[in-house]
Amino acid sequence: QVQLAESGGGSVQAGGSLRLSCGASGQTFSQYAMGWLRQAPGKEREFVASISWSGGSTLYSDSVKGRFTISRDNTKNTLYLQMNSLKPEDTAVYYCACDWAPWGVPRDLPGDFGSWGQGTQVTVSS
């Protein structure tokens, strides 16, 4: 079982940027595809982005494509999400998550991920 801890959330004005980080421990981080998902008040948790175990493949939701970049550093057991051109509708709690199975491709359903962090709040004001 992997333990995940997000950081880097905060409040920013529309058009601004934030970089989220997710530190992992407890299992071989480098063997697992990872993802970022978010949940806004009153809404279901939704997919944001995911990345393969090697970092060679990525997947993005249409709502963030071209604005957000997911990356990973397997030497540091850390996952990142660079968020640019933020919009008020990006306001949510952001979670990092680890895929159920090793050596996988990026996936985009909440049920594909077996371990979750506690989340970090991102608030974008207009």
C-alpha positions, -999 to +999 in steps of 0.1 A: +000+000+000+013+034-009+009+065+012+004+098-006+006+134+006-003+164-016+010+199-011+011+232-030-026+242-030-037+277-022-057+307-034-049+324-067-066+348-091-079+338-124-051+335-149-026+326-123-005+294-118+000+268-091+022+237-088+009+208-069+033+181-055+025+146-042+051+126-022+048+089-021+061+062+003+054+026+012+057+009-022+076+012-054+063+044-067+082+041-100+062+009-110+027+026-109+008+049-131-004+079-112-032+105-115-046+137-103-084+140-097-104+168-082-137+173-064-156+206-063-183+212-037-215+194-045-200+176-075-186+141-080-148+135-081-135+139-116-104+130-135-078+157-143-047+140-156-027+108-154+008+096-163+023+062-170+048+045-146+077+057-168+064+092-174+064+085-211+026+087-216+001+112-203-037+117-204-057+148-197-093+158-194-106+181-221-112+208-195-075+211-185-057+201-217-033+228-228-033+244-194-021+217-170+009+195-171+014+163-152+049+150-146+068+127-122+103+123-108+108+086-099+141+094-082+123+116-057+090+095-055+071+126-064+042+135-087+036+170-099+008+190-115+017+223-130-015+244-134-014+275-156-042+299-168-063+289-139-101+295-140-127+298-112-141+265-124-108+248-114-117+255-078-117+221-060-099+198-037-072+181-057-062+145-050-033+124-062-039+088-066-021+056-075-033+030-100-043-004-087-019-023-109+018-019-117+033-011-151+001+003-165-009+030-190-025+063-179-062+058-171-091+082-164-117+067-141-117+072-104-122+035-099-089+028-116-070+042-087-066+023-054-047+047-031-055+083-025-040+112-007-059+135+017-062+163-009-052+199-012-075+228-017-072+250-048-093+282-049-093+304-080-110+338-077-123+359-106 
